[in-house]
Amino acid sequence: MSRRLIGYPTGWTLAVLDDEDAARAAHRELAASGIDASDLVLLAGPEAPAQLDRLGTNAGMAARIRRAVQFVTMDQLPDLHVYEQAVAQGRPVIGVRIDDPDDRRRAVDRLRRAGAHFINRFGAWHTEEIAGWRGRPPDLPDHLRR
């Protein structure tokens, strides 16, 4: 089985949580706020690696080639790898896709109240770092460290 990779999640804001119950509660709160189900994803539990597909995952050689191009041309590759590592370690990740800046700010506030950290929004040309990693970060190869 090949390792799942996150494809470039344009327009998504991703956040790591350390507690699955808190992540599920935050997901319910975000859904209740009116965010469409197609714009909200919770990656948690044993099925989380398979759910990376919701964020544009592609397996196989094409994904490896695309990832190599991303590494050379984009600043976001280390962040994507951190989210993949978080999922692999069993940490829940919530993704929300909201265009309106005020609505997005309210969603991020909800995530922060739930204990979310490593919150980033992936734009077309750059990543907006909203909150850094809290605690000991996942182990990364030297070439992926900031």
KOLLO-460236 format. One record per residue: x negated, z negated, y negated of N, C-alpha, C in turn; residue in three letters; residue number from 0. Coordinates in pm, 1 decimal, always signed. Each point is the difference from the previous one (the first is absolute). Layout:
REM KOLLO-460236
<nu:X nw:Z nv:Y cau:X caw:Z cav:Y cu:X cw:Z cv:Y code:ALA pos:NUM>
...
This chain:
REM KOLLO-460236
<nu:-84.4 nw:+0.0 nv:+118.4 cau:+84.4 caw:+0.0 cav:-118.4 cu:-88.6 cw:+0.0 cv:-124.2 code:MET pos:0>
<nu:+26.8 nw:+91.9 nv:-93.3 cau:-80.4 caw:+7.2 cav:-121.1 cu:+45.8 cw:-105.1 cv:-99.9 code:SER pos:1>
<nu:-94.4 nw:-43.3 nv:-85.3 cau:+30.5 caw:-99.1 cav:-101.5 cu:+89.5 cw:+63.1 cv:-105.3 code:ARG pos:2>
<nu:+104.3 nw:-71.4 nv:-41.2 cau:+91.2 caw:+48.6 cav:-102.4 cu:-67.6 cw:-6.6 cv:-136.0 code:ARG pos:3>
<nu:+22.6 nw:+102.5 nv:-81.3 cau:-53.5 caw:+6.2 cav:-135.6 cu:+114.8 cw:+16.6 cv:-98.0 code:LEU pos:4>
<nu:-12.3 nw:-62.9 nv:-114.9 cau:+97.8 caw:+20.1 cav:-105.7 cu:-35.7 cw:+129.7 cv:-70.7 code:ILE pos:5>
<nu:+94.1 nw:+92.1 nv:-8.5 cau:-19.0 caw:+117.1 cav:-84.1 cu:+11.9 cw:-43.9 cv:-144.4 code:GLY pos:6>
<nu:-36.1 nw:+84.3 nv:-94.3 cau:+3.2 caw:-44.0 cav:-139.3 cu:+143.2 cw:-31.6 cv:-42.8 code:TYR pos:7>
<nu:+28.8 nw:-126.2 nv:-35.3 cau:+136.7 caw:-44.5 cav:-28.7 cu:+39.6 cw:+15.8 cv:-147.1 code:PRO pos:8>
<nu:+2.8 nw:+121.7 nv:-49.1 cau:+32.3 caw:+25.3 cav:-140.6 cu:+130.9 cw:-67.1 cv:-39.7 code:THR pos:9>
<nu:-6.5 nw:-77.0 nv:-108.2 cau:+118.8 caw:-64.9 cav:-53.4 cu:+33.6 cw:-133.7 cv:+63.2 code:GLY pos:10>
<nu:-69.0 nw:-38.2 nv:+105.2 cau:+28.2 caw:-126.9 cav:+67.3 cu:-81.1 cw:-112.8 cv:-62.4 code:TRP pos:11>
<nu:+61.2 nw:-117.3 nv:-6.8 cau:-68.8 caw:-123.7 cav:-32.9 cu:-7.0 cw:-78.3 cv:+129.8 code:THR pos:12>
<nu:-120.3 nw:-38.1 nv:+42.2 cau:-19.7 caw:-71.4 cav:+125.0 cu:-48.5 cw:-140.7 cv:-28.1 code:LEU pos:13>
<nu:+44.1 nw:-94.4 nv:+83.5 cau:-37.4 caw:-140.3 cav:-16.3 cu:-17.9 cw:-64.3 cv:+136.8 code:ALA pos:14>
<nu:-100.4 nw:-86.0 nv:+12.0 cau:-26.4 caw:-74.8 cav:+122.2 cu:+58.2 cw:-139.7 cv:-15.8 code:VAL pos:15>
<nu:+63.2 nw:-48.0 nv:+105.6 cau:+45.9 caw:-138.3 cav:+5.7 cu:-64.8 cw:-65.1 cv:+121.6 code:LEU pos:16>
<nu:-17.8 nw:-129.7 nv:-4.2 cau:-65.2 caw:-69.4 cav:+110.3 cu:+99.2 cw:-65.1 cv:+95.0 code:ASP pos:17>
<nu:+126.6 nw:-2.0 nv:-36.7 cau:+101.6 caw:-67.3 cav:+79.4 cu:+114.3 cw:+97.6 cv:+29.4 code:ASP pos:18>
<nu:+29.1 nw:+21.1 nv:+128.3 cau:+102.5 caw:+97.1 cav:+36.0 cu:+139.1 cw:-41.8 cv:-46.0 code:GLU pos:19>
<nu:+32.1 nw:-129.6 nv:+7.7 cau:+132.0 caw:-44.6 cav:-46.4 cu:+16.6 cw:+25.8 cv:-149.8 code:ASP pos:20>
<nu:-104.5 nw:-29.1 nv:-78.0 cau:+5.4 caw:+25.8 cav:-144.6 cu:+12.6 cw:+149.4 cv:-26.7 code:ALA pos:21>
<nu:-69.8 nw:+81.1 nv:+79.2 cau:+8.0 caw:+145.6 cav:-17.3 cu:+141.3 cw:+50.0 cv:+30.6 code:ALA pos:22>
<nu:+59.4 nw:-49.9 nv:+106.1 cau:+136.4 caw:+43.0 cav:+34.9 cu:+100.4 cw:-43.4 cv:-107.4 code:ARG pos:23>
<nu:-19.0 nw:-120.3 nv:-54.9 cau:+88.2 caw:-47.2 cav:-107.4 cu:-17.5 cw:+86.1 cv:-125.5 code:ALA pos:24>
<nu:-124.0 nw:+33.6 nv:-33.5 cau:-25.5 caw:+84.9 cav:-117.9 cu:+60.4 cw:+138.6 cv:+21.3 code:ALA pos:25>
<nu:-11.3 nw:+52.5 nv:+119.8 cau:+57.7 caw:+131.5 cav:+31.7 cu:+151.8 cw:-4.3 cv:-17.8 code:HIS pos:26>
<nu:+64.0 nw:-105.5 nv:+49.8 cau:+145.7 caw:-13.3 cav:-16.5 cu:+38.3 cw:-9.8 cv:-147.0 code:ARG pos:27>
<nu:-78.1 nw:-76.8 nv:-77.4 cau:+28.9 caw:-15.1 cav:-143.1 cu:-14.5 cw:+133.5 cv:-73.6 code:GLU pos:28>
<nu:-103.8 nw:+75.9 nv:+33.3 cau:-19.1 caw:+130.5 cav:-63.0 cu:+112.9 cw:+95.7 cv:+36.9 code:LEU pos:29>
<nu:+41.0 nw:-1.6 nv:+126.3 cau:+110.6 caw:+86.0 cav:+43.4 cu:+128.7 cw:-39.5 cv:-71.3 code:ALA pos:30>
<nu:+22.7 nw:-129.5 nv:-15.4 cau:+120.9 caw:-48.2 cav:-67.4 cu:-0.3 cw:+35.0 cv:-148.9 code:ALA pos:31>
<nu:-118.2 nw:+26.0 nv:-56.3 cau:-7.9 caw:+34.5 cav:-141.9 cu:+41.4 cw:+144.3 cv:-25.5 code:SER pos:32>
<nu:+25.1 nw:+74.6 nv:+107.6 cau:+48.4 caw:+136.6 cav:-15.4 cu:-102.2 cw:+108.9 cv:+30.4 code:GLY pos:33>
<nu:-117.9 nw:-38.4 nv:+46.8 cau:-100.0 caw:+101.4 cav:+35.3 cu:+47.0 cw:+71.7 cv:+126.0 code:ILE pos:34>
<nu:+0.2 nw:+132.0 nv:-5.9 cau:+43.5 caw:+82.1 cav:+113.0 cu:-90.4 cw:-24.5 cv:+121.2 code:ASP pos:35>
<nu:+58.9 nw:+0.1 nv:+118.3 cau:-74.8 caw:-25.4 cav:+122.6 cu:-113.9 cw:+99.3 cv:+20.2 code:ALA pos:36>
<nu:+14.4 nw:+122.7 nv:-48.9 cau:-107.4 caw:+99.1 cav:+15.5 cu:-118.2 cw:-29.4 cv:-92.2 code:SER pos:37>
<nu:+18.3 nw:-90.7 nv:-96.0 cau:-104.8 caw:-35.2 cav:-95.6 cu:-53.9 cw:-141.2 cv:+21.2 code:ASP pos:38>
<nu:+28.1 nw:-55.6 nv:+117.8 cau:-41.1 caw:-137.3 cav:+30.3 cu:-39.4 cw:-7.2 cv:+146.3 code:LEU pos:39>
<nu:-116.9 nw:-53.7 nv:+26.5 cau:-45.5 caw:-11.6 cav:+138.5 cu:-69.0 cw:-134.7 cv:+19.7 code:VAL pos:40>
<nu:+26.4 nw:-60.1 nv:+114.5 cau:-67.6 caw:-122.3 cav:+41.4 cu:-77.2 cw:+32.2 cv:+126.8 code:LEU pos:41>
<nu:-130.5 nw:-14.6 nv:-6.0 cau:-85.5 caw:+18.7 cav:+116.9 cu:-34.5 cw:-138.5 cv:+51.4 code:LEU pos:42>
<nu:+66.8 nw:-41.9 nv:+106.3 cau:-20.4 caw:-134.9 cav:+52.5 cu:+29.2 cw:-1.6 cv:+148.7 code:ALA pos:43>
<nu:-63.2 nw:-93.1 nv:+67.9 cau:+24.9 caw:-16.7 cav:+141.9 cu:-75.8 cw:+101.4 cv:+84.1 code:GLY pos:44>
<nu:+26.4 nw:-1.8 nv:+130.5 cau:-73.8 caw:+87.2 cav:+91.1 cu:+20.4 cw:+148.9 cv:-26.4 code:PRO pos:45>
<nu:+112.4 nw:+35.1 nv:-61.5 cau:+28.6 caw:+141.4 cav:-27.1 cu:-63.0 cw:+49.1 cv:-130.3 code:GLU pos:46>
<nu:-65.5 nw:-86.7 nv:-74.7 cau:-54.8 caw:+36.4 cav:-131.6 cu:-94.4 cw:+120.0 cv:+2.4 code:ALA pos:47>
<nu:-96.3 nw:+7.3 nv:+93.2 cau:-89.8 caw:+117.3 cav:-3.8 cu:+75.6 cw:+132.5 cv:+12.9 code:PRO pos:48>
<nu:+101.8 nw:+5.1 nv:+82.0 cau:+78.2 caw:+123.1 cav:+14.9 cu:+78.3 cw:+31.0 cv:-126.7 code:ALA pos:49>
<nu:+34.5 nw:-102.2 nv:-77.3 cau:+78.0 caw:+19.0 cav:-122.0 cu:-83.6 cw:+56.5 cv:-114.2 code:GLN pos:50>
<nu:-131.7 nw:+5.2 nv:+15.5 cau:-82.7 caw:+60.1 cav:-104.1 cu:+43.5 cw:+143.3 cv:-27.1 code:LEU pos:51>
<nu:+70.9 nw:+61.4 nv:+95.4 cau:+51.8 caw:+135.4 cav:-19.4 cu:+86.2 cw:+10.1 cv:-125.6 code:ASP pos:52>
<nu:+68.9 nw:-106.3 nv:-35.1 cau:+85.5 caw:+1.2 cav:-118.9 cu:-80.0 cw:+27.3 cv:-127.3 code:ARG pos:53>
<nu:-129.3 nw:-25.0 nv:+5.0 cau:-84.7 caw:+19.1 cav:-118.0 cu:-83.1 cw:+127.1 cv:+9.5 code:LEU pos:54>
<nu:+40.4 nw:+92.4 nv:+84.5 cau:-66.5 caw:+129.4 cav:+6.3 cu:-112.1 cw:+8.8 cv:+100.4 code:GLY pos:55>
<nu:+4.5 nw:-79.4 nv:+107.1 cau:-105.2 caw:+1.7 cav:+100.2 cu:-1.5 cw:+129.8 cv:+77.8 code:THR pos:56>
<nu:-117.8 nw:+44.4 nv:+30.5 cau:-18.7 caw:+112.5 cav:+89.8 cu:-112.1 cw:-36.4 cv:+95.0 code:ASN pos:57>
<nu:+17.5 nw:+29.6 nv:+127.2 cau:-102.5 caw:-30.6 cav:+99.2 cu:-82.4 cw:+124.5 cv:+29.2 code:ALA pos:58>
<nu:-109.4 nw:-19.0 nv:+69.2 cau:-77.4 caw:+112.1 cav:+48.7 cu:-106.4 cw:+48.0 cv:-95.8 code:GLY pos:59>
<nu:-57.2 nw:+115.4 nv:+34.2 cau:-112.0 caw:+55.8 cav:-74.5 cu:+37.7 cw:+33.1 cv:-144.7 code:MET pos:60>
<nu:+119.5 nw:+51.5 nv:-21.6 cau:+40.6 caw:+33.8 cav:-136.9 cu:-5.4 cw:-123.1 cv:-89.9 code:ALA pos:61>
<nu:+44.0 nw:-115.2 nv:+51.0 cau:-3.7 caw:-123.1 cav:-79.6 cu:-143.7 cw:-41.3 cv:-28.7 code:ALA pos:62>
<nu:-87.1 nw:+15.8 nv:+97.1 cau:-140.7 caw:-36.7 cav:-22.1 cu:-64.0 cw:+89.6 cv:-106.5 code:ARG pos:63>
<nu:+30.3 nw:+128.5 nv:+5.3 cau:-54.9 caw:+92.6 cav:-100.0 cu:+55.0 cw:-33.4 cv:-138.1 code:ILE pos:64>
<nu:+133.4 nw:-23.4 nv:-7.9 cau:+60.4 caw:-35.7 cav:-128.3 cu:-59.9 cw:-129.6 cv:-52.1 code:ARG pos:65>
<nu:-22.1 nw:-96.8 nv:+87.7 cau:-57.2 caw:-127.3 cav:-41.5 cu:-141.4 cw:+20.4 cv:-53.2 code:ARG pos:66>
<nu:-77.0 nw:+88.3 nv:+61.0 cau:-134.7 caw:+28.3 cav:-49.4 cu:+5.6 cw:+60.0 cv:-139.9 code:ALA pos:67>
<nu:+94.3 nw:+90.7 nv:-23.7 cau:+16.7 caw:+58.3 cav:-133.3 cu:+41.6 cw:-107.7 cv:-99.5 code:VAL pos:68>
<nu:+92.0 nw:-88.0 nv:+41.4 cau:+41.6 caw:-109.2 cav:-88.0 cu:-119.2 cw:-87.4 cv:-36.5 code:GLN pos:69>
<nu:-85.6 nw:-26.9 nv:+98.1 cau:-114.8 caw:-86.4 cav:-25.0 cu:-89.1 cw:+58.6 cv:-109.7 code:PHE pos:70>
<nu:-17.8 nw:+130.4 nv:+3.6 cau:-88.2 caw:+65.5 cav:-95.6 cu:+66.2 cw:+14.4 cv:-137.0 code:VAL pos:71>
<nu:+133.0 nw:+16.0 nv:-4.0 cau:+65.6 caw:+37.3 cav:-125.1 cu:+86.3 cw:-108.7 cv:-62.4 code:THR pos:72>
<nu:+28.8 nw:-107.4 nv:+68.3 cau:+95.8 caw:-97.8 cav:-53.6 cu:-56.6 cw:-140.9 cv:+5.4 code:MET pos:73>
<nu:+41.7 nw:-81.2 nv:-96.5 cau:-42.8 caw:-139.2 cav:-3.1 cu:+86.2 cw:-89.0 cv:+88.6 code:ASP pos:74>
<nu:+107.1 nw:+51.0 nv:+57.0 cau:+96.7 caw:-81.7 cav:+71.5 cu:-35.2 cw:-26.9 cv:+145.9 code:GLN pos:75>
<nu:-93.5 nw:+72.2 nv:+57.8 cau:-27.2 caw:-14.7 cav:+141.6 cu:-27.8 cw:-144.3 cv:+41.5 code:LEU pos:76>
<nu:-84.3 nw:-76.2 nv:-70.7 cau:-21.2 caw:-137.7 cav:+42.8 cu:+129.5 cw:-81.5 cv:+2.5 code:PRO pos:77>
<nu:+86.5 nw:+20.8 nv:-97.6 cau:+125.8 caw:-74.1 cav:-2.1 cu:+86.1 cw:+34.7 cv:+120.6 code:ASP pos:78>
<nu:+9.2 nw:+127.4 nv:+32.6 cau:+79.7 caw:+40.6 cav:+116.6 cu:-53.7 cw:-64.6 cv:+126.6 code:LEU pos:79>
<nu:-131.3 nw:-4.8 nv:+12.2 cau:-60.7 caw:-60.3 cav:+118.6 cu:+30.9 cw:-149.5 cv:+7.2 code:HIS pos:80>
<nu:+2.3 nw:-66.8 nv:-114.1 cau:+32.8 caw:-143.4 cav:-1.3 cu:+143.2 cw:-21.2 cv:+49.7 code:VAL pos:81>
<nu:+94.0 nw:+83.7 nv:-42.7 cau:+137.6 caw:-12.9 cav:+49.3 cu:+7.0 cw:+25.4 cv:+150.6 code:TYR pos:82>
<nu:-73.8 nw:+98.9 nv:+48.4 cau:-3.4 caw:+26.3 cav:+144.0 cu:-54.8 cw:-120.5 cv:+75.5 code:GLU pos:83>
<nu:-106.8 nw:-61.4 nv:-53.9 cau:-58.1 caw:-117.7 cav:+63.1 cu:+96.4 cw:-118.3 cv:-2.9 code:GLN pos:84>
<nu:+70.8 nw:-16.5 nv:-111.1 cau:+97.0 caw:-109.0 cav:-9.3 cu:+106.1 cw:+14.2 cv:+108.6 code:ALA pos:85>
<nu:+52.6 nw:+120.6 nv:+17.3 cau:+100.4 caw:+24.8 cav:+103.6 cu:-59.5 cw:-26.6 cv:+137.9 code:VAL pos:86>
<nu:-122.8 nw:+46.7 nv:+22.5 cau:-65.8 caw:-19.6 cav:+129.1 cu:-20.1 cw:-148.4 cv:+30.1 code:ALA pos:87>
<nu:-19.8 nw:-81.1 nv:-104.3 cau:-18.0 caw:-144.4 cav:+16.5 cu:+132.3 cw:-75.2 cv:+10.9 code:GLN pos:88>
<nu:+110.8 nw:+72.2 nv:-8.6 cau:+130.8 caw:-64.0 cav:+10.9 cu:+55.9 cw:-51.7 cv:-130.8 code:GLY pos:89>
<nu:-59.4 nw:+38.1 nv:-111.3 cau:+52.5 caw:-40.5 cav:-130.5 cu:+109.6 cw:+98.0 cv:-40.6 code:ARG pos:90>
<nu:+113.9 nw:-49.6 nv:-46.2 cau:+105.4 caw:+90.1 cav:-47.1 cu:-41.9 cw:+72.8 cv:-127.9 code:PRO pos:91>
<nu:+44.2 nw:+123.0 nv:-11.6 cau:-19.4 caw:+80.4 cav:-120.3 cu:+136.5 cw:+52.4 cv:-42.3 code:VAL pos:92>
<nu:+30.9 nw:-15.8 nv:-127.0 cau:+124.2 caw:+55.3 cav:-54.7 cu:-37.0 cw:+116.6 cv:-89.9 code:ILE pos:93>
<nu:+74.1 nw:+108.1 nv:+15.4 cau:-14.8 caw:+115.3 cav:-87.1 cu:+130.2 cw:+25.4 cv:-72.0 code:GLY pos:94>
<nu:-9.3 nw:+25.4 nv:-129.8 cau:+118.2 caw:+30.5 cav:-80.4 cu:-34.3 cw:+118.8 cv:-89.4 code:VAL pos:95>
<nu:+93.8 nw:+93.4 nv:-7.5 cau:-21.0 caw:+120.6 cav:-81.7 cu:+104.5 cw:-0.1 cv:-110.6 code:ARG pos:96>
<nu:-46.3 nw:-31.4 nv:-122.0 cau:+88.3 caw:-10.0 cav:-116.6 cu:-67.5 cw:+71.4 cv:-115.9 code:ILE pos:97>
<nu:+68.9 nw:+97.4 nv:-59.1 cau:-57.2 caw:+74.6 cav:-111.4 cu:+8.6 cw:-74.9 cv:-132.5 code:ASP pos:98>
<nu:+113.4 nw:-65.2 nv:-25.8 cau:+21.1 caw:-65.9 cav:-128.8 cu:-94.8 cw:-119.9 cv:-14.5 code:ASP pos:99>
<nu:-83.1 nw:-2.1 nv:-104.8 cau:-96.9 caw:-108.7 cav:-16.3 cu:+62.7 cw:-139.4 cv:-8.0 code:PRO pos:100>
<nu:+115.1 nw:-14.7 nv:-66.9 cau:+62.5 caw:-131.6 cav:-10.9 cu:+53.1 cw:-46.8 cv:+135.5 code:ASP pos:101>
<nu:+63.7 nw:+90.3 nv:+74.2 cau:+48.5 caw:-34.7 cav:+134.2 cu:-116.4 cw:-34.0 cv:+92.2 code:ASP pos:102>
<nu:-108.6 nw:+75.3 nv:-12.8 cau:-118.1 caw:-25.6 cav:+82.7 cu:-59.4 cw:-136.4 cv:-33.2 code:ARG pos:103>
<nu:-6.0 nw:-34.2 nv:-129.2 cau:-52.5 caw:-131.2 cav:-40.9 cu:+83.7 cw:-112.6 cv:+59.7 code:ARG pos:104>
<nu:+133.1 nw:+15.9 nv:-0.7 cau:+87.8 caw:-102.3 cav:+58.2 cu:-24.4 cw:-12.1 cv:+150.6 code:ARG pos:105>
<nu:-19.1 nw:+112.3 nv:+67.1 cau:-27.7 caw:-3.2 cav:+144.2 cu:-133.2 cw:-69.6 cv:+27.8 code:ALA pos:106>
<nu:-100.9 nw:+29.6 nv:-80.7 cau:-130.6 caw:-64.3 cav:+16.4 cu:+11.9 cw:-150.0 cv:-25.1 code:VAL pos:107>
<nu:+79.0 nw:-40.4 nv:-98.1 cau:+22.0 caw:-142.7 cav:-25.4 cu:+61.2 cw:-67.5 cv:+122.6 code:ASP pos:108>
<nu:+95.8 nw:+65.7 nv:+64.2 cau:+60.1 caw:-54.3 cav:+122.5 cu:-105.1 cw:-14.5 cv:+109.8 code:ARG pos:109>
<nu:-84.1 nw:+101.3 nv:+13.8 cau:-105.2 caw:-4.7 cav:+101.7 cu:-97.8 cw:-113.8 cv:-27.2 code:LEU pos:110>
<nu:-38.8 nw:-16.7 nv:-124.3 cau:-92.3 caw:-109.3 cav:-35.1 cu:+60.8 cw:-136.6 cv:+32.8 code:ARG pos:111>
<nu:+127.8 nw:-16.5 nv:-32.9 cau:+67.2 caw:-127.9 cav:+29.7 cu:+1.8 cw:-27.6 cv:+150.0 code:ARG pos:112>
<nu:-0.4 nw:+105.1 nv:+80.2 cau:+0.2 caw:-15.4 cav:+145.4 cu:-140.6 cw:-23.4 cv:+55.5 code:ALA pos:113>
<nu:-100.4 nw:+3.6 nv:-87.5 cau:-137.2 caw:-24.3 cav:+43.9 cu:-81.0 cw:+126.2 cv:+24.0 code:GLY pos:114>
<nu:+49.3 nw:+113.8 nv:-46.1 cau:-72.5 caw:+124.9 cav:+21.0 cu:-130.6 cw:+2.7 cv:-79.6 code:ALA pos:115>
<nu:-96.4 nw:+67.7 nv:+56.0 cau:-127.3 caw:+24.4 cav:-66.9 cu:-46.5 cw:+139.4 cv:+39.7 code:HIS pos:116>
<nu:-114.0 nw:+41.6 nv:-49.2 cau:-51.1 caw:+135.2 cav:+15.9 cu:+113.0 cw:+100.1 cv:-24.1 code:PHE pos:117>
<nu:+48.7 nw:-1.7 nv:-123.2 cau:+110.7 caw:+85.9 cav:-41.8 cu:-58.5 cw:+116.0 cv:-80.3 code:ILE pos:118>
<nu:+27.4 nw:+120.9 nv:+45.9 cau:-50.9 caw:+120.2 cav:-65.1 cu:+108.5 cw:+105.9 cv:-4.0 code:ASN pos:119>
<nu:+2.9 nw:+74.7 nv:-110.0 cau:+90.8 caw:+115.3 cav:-10.5 cu:-85.0 cw:+126.1 cv:+5.3 code:ARG pos:120>
<nu:+41.3 nw:+91.1 nv:+86.5 cau:-74.8 caw:+122.5 cav:+23.1 cu:+62.5 cw:+113.5 cv:-79.0 code:PHE pos:121>
<nu:-66.4 nw:+38.9 nv:-109.2 cau:+45.7 caw:+112.3 cav:-81.2 cu:-58.8 cw:+129.8 cv:+51.6 code:GLY pos:122>
<nu:+30.5 nw:+106.4 nv:-69.1 cau:-48.1 caw:+131.5 cav:+43.1 cu:-152.5 cw:+11.1 cv:-9.5 code:ALA pos:123>
<nu:-61.3 nw:-67.4 nv:-99.8 cau:-143.9 caw:+16.9 cav:-21.2 cu:-79.1 cw:-129.8 cv:+2.5 code:TRP pos:124>
<nu:+66.7 nw:-112.4 nv:+5.8 cau:-73.2 caw:-126.3 cav:+1.7 cu:+85.8 cw:-110.3 cv:+60.1 code:HIS pos:125>
<nu:-65.6 nw:-110.9 nv:+28.2 cau:+67.8 caw:-119.0 cav:+49.3 cu:+6.9 cw:-101.1 cv:-113.3 code:THR pos:126>
<nu:+117.2 nw:-56.8 nv:-19.6 cau:+15.4 caw:-108.8 cav:-97.0 cu:-10.5 cw:-130.6 cv:+76.6 code:GLU pos:127>
<nu:-105.6 nw:-75.8 nv:-26.2 cau:-15.8 caw:-128.9 cav:+65.9 cu:+83.1 cw:-103.3 cv:-74.8 code:GLU pos:128>
<nu:+97.4 nw:-56.6 nv:+69.9 cau:+90.7 caw:-96.6 cav:-60.8 cu:-43.9 cw:-142.0 cv:+32.4 code:ILE pos:129>
<nu:-42.0 nw:-24.7 nv:+123.4 cau:-48.5 caw:-131.7 cav:+41.1 cu:-105.0 cw:+19.4 cv:+108.2 code:ALA pos:130>
<nu:-107.3 nw:-76.9 nv:-8.2 cau:-107.0 caw:+10.0 cav:+98.1 cu:+31.7 cw:-73.7 cv:+128.8 code:GLY pos:131>
<nu:-93.0 nw:+9.1 nv:+92.6 cau:+13.1 caw:-68.6 cav:+128.7 cu:-19.7 cw:-148.8 cv:-22.7 code:TRP pos:132>
<nu:+80.4 nw:-81.2 nv:+66.5 cau:-12.8 caw:-145.5 cav:-8.0 cu:-58.1 cw:-48.9 cv:+132.0 code:ARG pos:133>
<nu:-104.0 nw:-80.1 nv:-7.0 cau:-63.5 caw:-49.8 cav:+121.6 cu:-108.0 cw:+94.1 cv:+49.5 code:GLY pos:134>
<nu:-37.5 nw:-18.1 nv:+125.8 cau:-105.3 caw:+83.3 cav:+59.6 cu:+56.9 cw:+137.2 cv:+34.4 code:ARG pos:135>
<nu:-57.3 nw:+106.1 nv:-58.2 cau:+52.8 caw:+134.7 cav:+26.2 cu:-37.6 cw:+48.0 cv:+139.9 code:PRO pos:136>
<nu:+70.3 nw:+101.7 nv:+48.5 cau:-36.2 caw:+57.1 cav:+129.8 cu:-142.7 cw:+53.8 cv:-4.6 code:PRO pos:137>
<nu:-64.5 nw:+0.0 nv:+115.4 cau:-134.2 caw:+56.8 cav:+9.0 cu:+8.7 cw:+150.7 cv:-17.9 code:ASP pos:138>
<nu:-85.3 nw:+51.5 nv:-86.4 cau:-5.3 caw:+143.3 cav:-27.0 cu:-142.8 cw:+48.7 cv:+18.1 code:LEU pos:139>
<nu:-15.6 nw:+124.0 nv:+43.4 cau:-134.8 caw:+57.7 cav:+1.1 cu:-55.2 cw:+2.6 cv:-143.2 code:PRO pos:140>
<nu:-130.3 nw:-4.5 nv:-13.8 cau:-63.5 caw:-3.9 cav:-131.5 cu:+45.0 cw:+115.2 cv:-89.8 code:ASP pos:141>
<nu:+18.6 nw:+120.4 nv:+56.4 cau:+35.2 caw:+115.2 cav:-83.3 cu:+143.2 cw:-7.4 cv:-52.8 code:HIS pos:142>
<nu:+80.6 nw:-96.5 nv:+47.9 cau:+136.4 caw:-14.4 cav:-49.4 cu:+17.7 cw:-121.5 cv:-91.6 code:LEU pos:143>
<nu:-106.8 nw:-72.9 nv:-23.0 cau:+9.9 caw:-115.7 cav:-89.0 cu:-6.3 cw:+44.8 cv:-144.9 code:ARG pos:144>
<nu:+74.9 nw:-70.1 nv:-85.6 cau:-4.7 caw:+28.7 cav:-144.1 cu:-114.5 cw:-72.3 cv:-62.7 code:ARG pos:145>
